């Protein structure tokens, strides 16, 4: 193989690797965003269920932030 052909093949491989890396990174960011969105949705649903429970049953126990004890 001639020197220019080797350079062309090397350049092509570098570009191919770069494009593959960018594609991988962009799909990972999308997966992270999807995961974050699902976690936020679960948190909203949990808070809604908790609010409904407290509305129906009231607070059974109270927690003191000062001393960390639970009071009835």
C-alpha positions in Angstrom: 0.0 0.0 0.0 1.2 3.5 -0.8 1.7 6.1 1.9 -1.3 8.2 0.8 -3.6 5.1 0.9 -2.4 4.3 4.5 -3.1 7.9 5.5 -6.6 7.8 3.9 -7.4 4.5 5.7 -6.1 5.9 9.0 -8.1 9.1 8.6 -11.2 7.1 7.8 -10.8 4.9 10.9 -10.3 8.0 13.1 -13.4 9.6 11.8 -15.4 6.4 12.1 -14.3 6.0 15.7 -15.1 9.6 16.5 -18.6 9.4 15.0 -19.2 6.1 16.9 -18.1 7.7 20.1 -20.4 10.7 19.6 -23.3 8.5 18.8 -22.7 6.4 22.0 -22.5 9.5 24.1 -25.7 11.0 22.8 -27.7 7.8 23.3 -26.3 7.6 26.9 -27.5 11.1 27.6 -30.9 10.2 26.3 -31.0 7.2 28.5 -30.0 9.3 31.5 -32.7 11.8 30.8 -35.3 9.0 30.5 -34.2 7.5 33.8 -34.4 10.9 35.5 -37.9 11.5 34.1 -39.1 8.1 35.4 -37.6 8.7 38.8 -39.3 12.1 39.0 -42.6 10.5 38.0 -42.3 7.8 40.7 -41.5 10.5 43.3 -44.6 12.5 42.3 -46.7 9.4 42.5 -45.3 8.5 45.9 -45.9 12.0 47.3 -49.5 11.9 46.0 -50.2 8.6 47.6 -48.6 9.8 50.9 -50.7 13.0 50.8 -53.9 10.9 50.3 -53.0 8.6 53.1 -52.3 11.4 55.5 -55.6 13.1 54.4 -57.5 9.9 55.2 -55.7 8.7 58.3 -53.9 11.8 59.7 -50.4 11.7 61.1 -50.1 8.9 63.6 -46.6 9.8 64.7 -44.7 13.0 64.8 -40.9 13.3 64.4 -38.8 15.8 66.2 -36.0 17.2 64.1 -34.3 18.6 67.2 -33.8 15.3 69.1 -34.6 12.7 66.4 -37.3 11.1 68.6 -40.7 9.8 67.5 -43.7 11.0 69.5 -47.3 9.6 69.3 
